[in-house]
Amino acid sequence: MRDALGSVQSVLVLGGNSEIAIAIVDRLVASRCKKVVLGVRSPASATTTLNRLRSAGVDADTIVFDALDPASHAQVIDAAAERIGDLDMVILAFGVLGEQSEFNANPVAAAEAARVNFVGAVSSGLAAAAKLRTQGHGTILAITSVAGVRARADNFGD
């Protein structure tokens, strides 16, 4: 639960290797956040970040999170809460960009990118909302891209 000054004490990052999300976590840690779980596809990929957070006195851990497995999203969020207690904040910071030329040549790759970026975000966001509603507090921070508003010229061109 947030402290008496309103500072976030615990955070789950889905997309725990996101540079933007880690910068946010660093700011939260500077403001007294003491518990962090990084949801990543491969826990070994977050070793450097984990070591840095732990050396700063943070109770930091990883959990396997796969945006393409919506059936697991509620379980991942519940497991993170079991590790660190109530979640003050859940950061949704995952997604894939891909290359338009690949998508043009491989519609299956385009569909997979859409599943990660949209279906994964919907499923994990709703699972996080349910958890926060059950515990009675918390914030969801969804990191999105301006690409949806200001599309690149090479997106879905020729």
C-alpha positions in Angstrom: 0.0 0.0 0.0 1.2 3.5 -0.7 3.0 5.1 2.2 1.7 8.0 4.3 3.1 10.5 1.7 1.4 8.7 -1.2 4.5 7.1 -2.5 4.3 3.8 -4.4 5.8 1.0 -2.3 5.4 -1.9 -4.7 5.3 -2.2 -8.5 4.8 -5.0 -11.1 6.2 -4.2 -14.5 4.8 -6.3 -17.4 7.5 -5.9 -20.0 10.2 -5.6 -17.4 13.0 -5.0 -19.9 11.4 -1.8 -21.2 13.8 1.1 -20.9 11.0 3.5 -20.3 9.5 1.3 -17.6 12.8 0.8 -15.9 13.3 4.6 -15.9 9.9 4.9 -14.2 10.9 2.3 -11.7 14.1 4.2 -11.0 12.1 7.3 -10.2 9.7 5.3 -8.0 12.7 3.8 -6.1 14.1 7.3 -5.6 10.7 8.1 -4.0 10.9 5.1 -1.6 9.5 2.2 -3.6 11.0 -0.9 -2.0 9.4 -3.9 -3.9 9.6 -4.6 -7.7 8.7 -7.5 -9.8 9.7 -7.5 -13.4 7.5 -9.6 -15.7 9.7 -10.8 -18.6 9.7 -13.6 -21.1 13.2 -14.7 -19.9 14.2 -14.0 -16.3 17.9 -14.1 -17.3 17.3 -11.1 -19.6 16.7 -8.9 -16.5 19.7 -9.9 -14.4 21.5 -6.6 -14.8 18.4 -4.6 -13.8 17.7 -6.9 -10.9 21.2 -6.7 -9.6 21.1 -2.9 -9.8 17.8 -2.6 -8.0 18.9 -5.1 -5.3 22.1 -3.1 -4.7 19.9 -0.1 -4.1 18.1 -2.0 -1.4 15.0 -3.0 -3.4 13.3 -6.3 -2.9 13.4 -7.2 -6.6 12.4 -10.3 -8.5 11.4 -11.6 -11.9 8.4 -13.5 -13.0 7.8 -15.1 -16.4 5.3 -13.1 -18.4 4.2 -13.9 -22.0 1.9 -11.4 -23.6 0.8 -14.1 -26.1 -0.6 -16.3 -23.2 -3.6 -14.4 -22.0 -4.8 -17.5 -20.0 -1.8 -17.0 -17.7 -2.1 -13.2 -17.1 -4.2 -13.3 -14.0 -2.0 -16.1 -12.5 1.1 -14.0 -13.2 -0.4 -11.0 -11.5 -1.5 -13.1 -8.5 1.9 -14.7 -8.2 3.6 -11.3 -8.2 1.3 -10.1 -5.4 2.1 -13.3 -3.5 5.8 -12.4 -3.7 5.6 -8.8 -2.7 2.1 -8.2 -1.2 -0.4 -5.7 -2.5 0.5 -4.1 -5.8 0.5 -0.3 -5.7 1.2 0.0 -9.4 1.1 -2.3 -12.4 3.0 -0.9 -15.4 2.1 -2.3 -18.8 5.2 -1.7 -20.9 5.5 -4.4 -23.5 5.0 -4.6 -27.2 6.6 -5.3 -30.5 7.2 -2.9 -33.4 8.2 -5.2 -36.3 8.9 -4.2 -39.8 6.3 -3.3 -42.4 8.0 -5.2 -45.1 8.0 -8.4 -43.0 4.3 -7.9 -42.2 3.5 -7.4 -45.9 5.3 -10.7 -46.7 4.1 -12.6 -43.7 0.6 -11.8 -42.5 1.0 -14.3 -39.7 3.8 -12.2 -38.3 1.6 -9.1 -38.5 -1.2 -11.0 -36.6 1.3 -12.1 -33.9 2.4 -8.5 -33.4 -1.3 -7.4 -33.1 -1.9 -10.2 -30.6 1.1 -9.0 -28.4 0.3 -5.3 -28.7 -3.5 -5.4 -28.4 -4.7 -8.7 -27.1 -1.9 -9.0 -24.6 -2.5 -5.5 -23.3 -6.3 -6.0 -23.0 -5.9 -9.3 -21.2 -3.2 -8.2 -18.8 -4.8 -4.8 -18.2 -8.1 -6.4 -17.3 -6.4 -9.0 -15.1 -4.5 -6.2 -13.3 -7.6 -4.1 -12.9 -9.4 -7.1 -11.3 -6.5 -7.6 -8.9 -6.3 -4.0 -7.9 -10.1 -3.8 -7.5 -10.0 -6.9 -5.2 -7.2 -5.4 -3.0 -9.0 -2.0 -2.9 -6.3 0.2 -4.3 -3.6 0.6 -7.0 -2.8 2.2 -10.3 -2.3 0.9 -13.8 0.2 2.7 -15.9 -0.1 1.8 -19.6 2.7 2.9 -21.8 1.5 3.3 -25.3 2.9 4.5 -28.5 2.2 7.6 -30.5 2.4 5.3 -33.6 -1.3 4.7 -33.4 -1.9 8.4 -33.8 1.0 9.4 -36.0 1.6 6.4 -38.1 4.9 6.0 -39.9 4.8 6.4 -43.7 6.0 2.8 -44.2 3.2 1.3 -42.0 0.7 -0.5 -44.2 1.8 1.2 -47.3 2.1 -0.4 -50.7 
